[in-house]
Every structure is written in structure tokens, then in C-alpha cells.
Amino acid sequence: MIYFSTNKSSIPVSLKKATLEGLAPDGGLYVPSEIPRFLPEEIKLLEGASFNNIAFAIAKKFIGSDIPPDKLSDMIDNCYSFDTPIVKLDSSTFVEELFCGPTLAFKDYGARFLARLTGFFAEEEEKLITVLVATSGDTGSAVAYGFQGIANTRVVLLYPSGKVSPLQEQQLTTAGGNVHALEVKGDFDDCQRMVKQAFVDPTLKKSLTLTSANSINISRLIPQSFYYAWAALQLKELYGYTAPLFSVPSGNYGNLTAGVLAKRMGFPIGHFIAASNANDSVTRYIDSGRYDPHPTVTTLSTAMDVGNPSNFARLRYFYHNDHTSMGIAITGIAVSDEETRATIRSVHDRFGYVMEPHTSVAFRALERYRTSEGNTETPGIVLSTAHPAKFLEAIEETLDKEIGIPSNLHELMEKKKSATLISSEYKELASFLNGLDQ
């Protein structure tokens, strides 16, 4: 399959080149020349299949002959050695828990797959790949541990100082080895801007082979479609639901874009809810047709604090820059911090279930959507993107009770942080990158 830029000014490329470049030379995001379709009989064969078998079927459509099938199958089994539970809260409300991987966040699904593809392609090309990543928390953690020890790669993570949770920062700054953490005096948008600037810097291009592990990289986006397909088929098999809603915590909009891919591939998915916090630029676009990103606002759901999301370019491309078409498929709902806390409490009271802030935003958005549609029984899946332990302080303060953390995290919290503090000026990032080989 061929991939080309959303800006349409770059030469179409193979998956290998799209993966190793991350961002197209014209500054656009790579998209497939066509979204592969599953015939109804192919979908039928996947009903009752394991998560890994569904992942393999999807990945093969996008990868084609670029990776031998046996190698691809081994990669997927190596990536997804953990469960993807779907928890039933009531007869029509489900939570897909995407936090059972090594870093307790949904980013493990994309980052682990991307790391193995990058390592495979880097070995073929006999290159040292520098993976450059902007993170608002969970992406960096997943990339750090996904790429840890992968031959022919090194990782540079940029995260906003004071704007990630303590646990996230520990994960970002203690991986060591081929992973370097940069603590940026700014917000996530500053980190993202600096990364984008690096990719179009002609001086860096001469000295480094750069790629990205953000969801701007198409090979991190594709595997995020796996868990949409899995959940939709599980609800059909177990409960007979054929087109559930998906309520998606939305910050940089890669997660939602992956859902759009899964639906267009033919999986039984209904409507999407783009659940945002006060950073609601896409919600306002869907409502009005005007894209007017505001400066980033700090909220309780910190990983969604993105004022100008990168993957919005892909969404606009898939919907032909038509906000009306996008609005038919996606409802944007912005949830306040007050609603987020109230929902954490009410879900705990009603179901005995502990939600962290991002999952709470998605749950509240689902409730509001159902109310607006006058149908509380519409089957819906809330994507739970992080383990409650990653936002312990916010949850314990909200519920006024202690929430335990998994035993494997205690050791992590004792490790010594290792990060380089830089300003949000691009020249400091360029200087660091130029000094890597010295």
C-alpha cells in the first residue's frame, strides 16, 4: 500500500518510508492511499477470534508484503501479551480497559507495535533511527518502554515541565539506555511545535535520521484501530449489539482517528463521541465549521490538554474538510473539571468502579449524548485510557479515600529521575539533538 501526505505536496511513499520519516517532507501527515475494506464474510470469520488474530488481520491489510506474515504474527504476539478487558457497568454501558500493558496506558498498543516495525525497518536499512516524541504524559511512557532495548533506535522525549502526573514523569525519566528525556519549560503545544520544527530542519536532516512515535506516525495510529475492532466484535458476540457508540477521550485526536479507520474498514461500529475537556477546538469546529484553536488550558485530564491537535489534519482529510459530514459521524462534547470530578464520584457510588479523569470525561460525554438523543439504552463503549494509579492524587482527593497502586509501581517510584531541562526555544532542542553523537 502507498501512503501520501495530507498536504498533498510530497511524493507518495511505502509504509517503511512513512514509518521511518514520521512526518511528510511537506509537513503533512501520512495517510493510506485507500482505507482497506473487510468484506462481510471476512468480518464474520473474525467473530470469536482472539485480540491478536484480529490485530494480525488488520495489520496485514495495511502492511501487505513489507513484512513476512510469520514475522508480523510474532511481532503482534510480542506486543500484546496482555489482556484487553471489556467491563460491563450496566445492560448497555461498557468500559474497554486499555491500561493493562506495561505502562498502564492505551498508548502501549500503538507504541509497542511502532517500536517493532521501526526496529525491523531500521535493520533492513542499516540505519540508526532517532525517535523524537512530544508527550503530555502517557505517549512518552509507552514509547520509552516500547523502544527500550530495540536495536538501531534511540528515543528523545519532550514533556511539559510540571504538567504530567508524578507517576508519568517517573516513567518518562527512568527508562535509561537508549531513551533520553527533555523537560520543557512550556506546555504540550510547545513540545509538539518543537518536534514538528525539527522534522523540517534541513540541518538536522543531514546529520540524523529522524522519525516520530507520536500519533502523527501512521504506524502508531494503525494499531490503535485494533481495540476498536475487538470491542465491536465482542459486543456483537456476547450481547448481540451491532453498532455501539464509542466515547473517546480526545486530546491529540489520534485515538479517535484510529476509530474512524476501524469503522471505515467495515467493523460494526456506530457513532463516535469526541470527549474533550476545556481544550475544545475540535468540538467547536464540528459545531460551527470554524477551526479556531485557543492556547492550551490546564485541566484535571492533563493528557488531553492540547490546544491545537495534530491528528485533526487527518480527520479533516477523511471528511473532505466538511464539518457537516464530520458532525454526522462524530459528536464533540466538552466536559468541565467539575463534571469530571462529579462523574468520578457518581460512577464509584453507582457501580463501585474507579475511573481516572480521562475515562470520566468520556463517561460523562456518553451520558450527555444519550440525554440529548433521548435514548439512555443506546449501547455505548467508554474507552478507558489509563489506570487509576496514574492519577492517584486527583482520584483520592475526589473520592476522599485511598486507592492502592499495583505493586510493580512501588519500585518505579523509587528510581532516580534523569532529565535535561530546556526552554521552549527550538534552538535548545536542535542543540541537544546535534550533540547526541558527540
C-alpha positions in Angstrom: 0.0 0.0 0.0 1.1 3.6 -0.8 0.9 6.4 1.8 0.8 10.1 0.9 0.7 13.4 2.8 -2.5 15.3 3.9 -0.8 18.4 2.4 -0.6 16.6 -1.0 2.8 18.2 -1.8 5.1 15.2 -1.1 5.8 12.2 -3.2 3.8 9.1 -2.2 5.9 6.6 -0.2 5.9 3.0 1.1 4.9 2.1 4.7 8.6 1.7 5.5 9.4 5.3 4.5 6.3 6.6 6.1 7.2 4.9 9.4 10.9 6.0 9.3 10.0 9.6 8.3 7.1 10.1 10.7 6.1 13.4 9.2 6.0 14.0 5.4 8.5 16.5 4.0 5.8 19.0 3.3 4.8 19.0 6.9 1.7 16.9 6.4 0.6 13.6 8.0 0.8 10.3 6.1 -2.5 8.6 5.2 -3.1 5.4 3.3 -3.9 5.8 -0.4 -7.1 3.9 0.4 -8.5 2.5 3.6 -8.6 -1.3 3.3 -12.0 -2.9 3.5 -13.1 -6.1 5.1 -15.8 -7.9 3.3 -18.8 -9.0 5.5 -17.7 -12.6 5.2 -14.2 -11.6 6.5 -15.7 -9.8 9.4 -17.8 -12.9 10.1 -14.7 -15.1 10.2 -13.2 -12.8 12.9 -16.2 -13.1 15.2 -14.9 -15.0 18.2 -11.3 -14.6 17.2 -8.6 -13.6 19.7 -7.4 -10.0 20.0 -4.1 -10.9 18.4 -5.8 -12.7 15.5 -7.9 -9.6 14.8 -4.8 -7.4 15.1 -2.9 -9.6 12.6 -5.8 -9.5 10.1 -5.9 -5.6 10.2 -2.2 -5.1 10.2 -1.7 -7.4 7.2 -4.1 -5.2 5.2 -2.0 -2.1 5.8 1.4 -3.8 5.6 1.0 -6.1 2.7 4.2 -7.8 1.7 6.5 -5.3 3.5 6.9 -7.7 6.4 6.7 -11.5 6.1 3.4 -12.9 7.7 5.2 -15.1 10.2 7.4 -12.2 11.3 4.4 -9.9 11.6 2.5 -12.5 13.6 5.4 -12.9 16.0 5.6 -9.1 16.4 1.9 -8.9 17.3 2.2 -11.7 19.9 5.2 -10.0 21.4 3.4 -6.7 21.5 0.1 -7.9 23.0 0.9 -10.4 25.7 -1.7 -8.6 28.0 -5.5 -8.6 28.1 -7.9 -6.1 26.8 -10.9 -6.4 29.2 -14.3 -5.1 28.5 -16.2 -4.4 31.7 -20.0 -4.3 31.8 -21.3 -1.5 34.1 -25.0 -1.9 33.2 -27.0 -3.6 30.4 -25.9 -1.1 27.8 -22.7 0.6 29.1 -19.3 -0.9 28.9 -15.7 0.2 29.6 -12.9 -1.1 27.5 -9.9 -1.1 29.8 -6.9 -0.2 27.6 -4.4 0.1 30.5 -3.3 -3.5 31.1 0.0 -3.0 29.2 3.4 -2.4 30.8 3.0 1.4 31.3 -0.7 1.2 32.3 -2.0 3.3 29.4 -3.6 2.8 26.0 -0.5 4.2 24.3 1.1 0.8 24.8 -1.0 -0.5 21.9 0.5 1.9 19.4 4.0 2.4 20.8 4.9 -1.3 21.1 3.8 -2.1 17.6 5.6 1.0 16.2 8.8 0.2 18.0 9.0 -3.3 16.5 8.2 -2.0 13.0 10.8 0.7 13.3 13.4 -1.8 14.6 12.6 -4.1 11.7 12.9 -1.4 9.0 16.0 0.2 10.6 17.8 -3.1 10.5 16.8 -3.5 6.8 18.1 0.0 6.1 21.2 -0.4 8.3 20.4 3.0 9.9 20.4 4.4 13.4 16.9 5.9 13.9 16.3 8.8 16.3 12.7 8.7 17.5 11.6 12.2 18.5 8.4 12.4 20.6 6.3 15.2 22.2 4.2 13.9 25.1 1.6 15.1 27.5 2.3 12.0 29.6 1.3 8.6 28.5 2.7 8.6 25.0 6.2 9.2 26.3 5.9 6.5 28.9 4.7 3.9 26.3 7.4 5.0 23.8 10.1 4.9 26.4 9.4 1.3 27.4 8.2 0.2 23.9 11.5 1.2 22.3 13.7 0.3 25.3 16.4 -2.1 24.0 15.2 -2.0 20.4 18.3 -2.2 18.2 19.2 0.6 15.9 17.0 3.1 17.7 17.3 5.9 20.2 14.4 7.9 21.7 14.2 11.6 22.7 11.1 12.5 24.7 9.9 16.1 25.2 7.4 16.7 28.0 6.0 19.9 29.6 7.5 20.6 33.0 5.0 20.4 35.9 2.2 19.3 33.6 2.3 15.5 33.8 1.5 13.3 36.8 4.3 12.2 39.2 3.9 8.6 38.1 4.0 9.6 34.4 7.2 11.6 35.0 8.8 8.7 36.7 8.0 6.5 33.7 9.3 9.2 31.3 12.6 9.8 33.1 13.8 6.4 34.4 13.8 4.2 31.3 17.5 4.9 30.6 19.6 3.2 28.0 18.6 4.4 24.5 15.9 6.8 26.0 16.6 10.5 26.7 14.1 12.7 28.5 13.8 16.5 27.9 11.8 18.5 30.4 10.5 21.5 28.6 9.6 24.8 30.3 6.3 25.2 28.4 3.1 23.3 27.6 2.4 20.3 25.3 1.8 22.5 22.3 5.3 23.9 22.7 6.7 20.4 22.8 4.7 19.5 19.7 5.7 22.6 17.8 9.4 22.0 18.5 9.2 18.4 17.3 7.5 19.5 14.1 10.2 22.1 13.5 12.9 19.5 13.9 11.4 17.4 11.2 11.6 20.2 8.7 15.0 21.5 9.8 17.4 20.9 6.8 20.5 20.9 9.0 19.2 18.1 11.2 18.1 16.1 8.2 21.7 16.0 7.1 23.0 14.6 10.3 20.2 12.4 11.8 17.6 10.0 10.6 14.5 11.3 12.5 11.1 9.7 13.0 8.3 10.3 15.4 6.4 7.9 17.7 3.6 10.4 18.3 0.3 9.5 16.6 1.4 11.7 13.7 3.3 8.5 12.7 0.9 6.3 10.7 2.4 3.1 12.1 1.4 4.1 15.6 -2.0 5.1 14.5 -2.9 1.8 12.7 -2.6 -0.5 15.7 -4.9 1.7 17.7 -7.7 0.5 15.4 -7.2 -3.0 16.7 -9.0 -2.4 20.0 -12.0 -0.8 18.3 -12.5 -3.8 16.1 -12.0 -6.1 19.1 -14.6 -4.3 21.3 -17.2 -4.0 18.5 -16.9 -7.8 17.7 -17.0 -8.7 21.4 -20.2 -6.7 22.0 -21.8 -8.4 18.9 -20.7 -11.9 20.0 -21.6 -11.6 23.7 -24.6 -9.2 23.7 -25.9 -9.0 20.2 -25.1 -5.3 19.8 -24.2 -4.5 16.2 -23.3 -0.8 16.2 -22.2 0.5 19.6 -21.3 4.1 20.3 -17.7 4.8 21.2 -17.0 7.6 23.6 -13.3 8.6 23.2 -11.2 10.7 25.5 -9.7 13.2 22.9 -6.6 15.3 23.2 -4.4 15.0 20.1 -7.2 13.1 18.3 -5.1 10.1 17.2 -7.3 7.7 19.3 -10.5 9.0 17.6 -8.9 8.9 14.1 -8.0 5.2 14.7 -11.7 4.5 15.4 -12.7 6.2 12.2 -10.2 3.9 10.4 -11.7 0.8 12.1 -15.3 1.8 11.1 -14.3 2.5 7.5 -12.6 -0.9 7.3 -16.1 -2.4 7.9 -16.2 -3.2 11.6 -19.6 -2.9 13.3 -19.2 0.5 14.9 -21.9 3.2 15.3 -21.4 6.8 16.2 -18.4 8.4 17.8 -18.3 10.9 20.7 -15.2 13.0 20.8 -15.0 13.7 24.5 -12.8 16.7 25.3 -12.1 19.0 28.3 -11.8 22.8 28.2 -9.4 22.3 25.2 -12.3 22.1 22.8 -11.1 23.4 19.4 -12.4 20.3 17.5 -15.7 20.4 19.3 -16.2 24.0 18.3 -15.2 23.2 14.7 -17.7 20.3 14.5 -20.4 22.7 15.8 -19.5 25.8 13.7 -17.2 24.9 10.9 -14.6 27.3 12.2 -11.3 26.0 13.4 -10.0 28.4 16.0 -7.5 26.8 18.3 -7.1 28.6 21.6 -4.0 28.5 23.9 -3.8 25.3 25.9 -5.8 25.2 29.2 -4.5 23.1 32.1 -7.2 20.7 33.4 -7.7 17.6 35.5 -7.4 15.4 32.4 -3.9 16.5 31.7 -3.1 14.2 28.8 -6.0 15.8 26.8 -4.6 19.3 27.3 -3.9 20.0 23.7 -5.0 23.3 22.1 -4.1 22.5 18.5 -4.3 18.7 18.0 -2.1 17.3 15.2 -4.4 14.5 14.1 -7.2 17.0 13.3 -5.4 17.2 9.9 -6.2 13.5 9.3 -9.8 13.9 10.4 -10.4 16.8 8.1 -8.8 14.9 5.3 -11.1 11.8 5.9 -14.1 14.1 5.9 -13.1 16.2 2.9 -12.8 19.4 5.1 -16.6 19.3 5.6 -17.6 19.8 9.2 -21.1 18.8 8.4 -20.0 15.3 7.3 -17.7 15.1 10.3 -20.6 16.1 12.6 -22.8 13.3 11.2 -20.2 10.7 12.3 -18.8 12.4 15.4 -20.4 14.4 18.2 -18.0 16.7 20.1 -18.8 17.2 23.8 -16.6 19.2 26.1 -16.6 18.3 29.8 -15.6 20.6 32.7 -13.3 19.7 35.6 -16.3 20.0 37.9 -18.3 17.5 35.8 -15.2 15.2 35.7 -14.9 15.1 39.5 -18.7 14.6 39.9 -18.6 11.7 37.4 -15.7 10.0 39.2 -17.8 10.1 42.4 -21.1 9.1 40.8 -19.6 6.2 38.9 -17.9 5.0 42.1 -21.2 5.3 44.0 -23.3 3.6 41.4 -21.0 0.8 40.2 -18.2 0.6 42.7 -15.9 1.4 39.7 -12.9 3.7 40.0 -12.3 5.9 36.9 -9.4 8.3 36.3 -10.1 11.7 34.9 -9.8 11.0 31.2 -12.1 8.0 31.4 -14.5 10.1 33.5 -14.6 12.7 30.7 -15.6 10.1 28.2 -18.2 8.5 30.5 -19.8 11.9 31.2 -19.8 12.8 27.5 -21.6 9.5 26.8 -24.3 10.3 29.4 -24.8 13.8 27.9 -25.1 12.4 24.4 -27.7 9.8 25.4 -29.7 12.5 27.2 -29.6 14.8 24.2 -30.8 11.9 22.0 -33.5 10.8 24.4 -32.2 7.2 24.5 -30.3 6.1 27.6 -30.3 2.5 26.3 -28.1 3.0 23.2 -25.2 0.6 23.7 -22.0 2.5 24.4 -18.3 1.7 25.0 -16.2 4.1 27.0 -12.5 3.9 26.2 -10.5 3.9 29.5 -7.1 5.1 28.5 -5.2 5.0 31.8 -5.0 3.0 35.0 -6.4 5.0 38.0 -2.9 4.7 39.7 -1.5 7.1 37.1 -3.7 9.9 38.5 -3.7 8.8 42.1 -3.8 12.3 43.7 -6.7 13.6 41.7 -8.8 10.4 42.4 -8.0 10.2 46.1 -8.9 13.9 46.6 -12.1 13.4 44.6 -13.2 10.2 46.4 -11.7 11.1 49.7 -10.3 7.6 50.1 -7.0 5.9 49.4 -6.6 4.0 46.1 -3.9 1.4 46.1 -1.3 1.2 43.3 -0.1 -2.0 41.6 3.0 -3.5 43.4 5.2 -3.1 40.4 4.9 0.7 40.5 6.3 1.0 44.0 9.8 0.1 42.7 9.4 2.6 39.8 8.6 5.5 42.2 11.9 4.9 44.0 14.1 5.3 40.8 16.1 8.4 40.3 14.8 10.9 37.7 17.1 11.6 34.8 16.0 14.5 32.5 17.5 17.5 30.8 15.7 20.8 31.4 15.4 23.0 28.3 13.4 26.1 27.4 10.6 26.1 24.7 13.0 27.7 22.2 13.6 25.4 19.3 17.4 26.2 19.2 17.8 24.3 22.5 16.2 21.2 21.1 18.4 21.4 18.0 21.5 21.8 20.1 20.7 18.7 22.1 20.0 16.6 19.1 23.2 17.8 17.3 25.1 16.8 20.4 23.8 13.2 20.6 26.7 11.8 18.5 29.4 13.8 20.2 
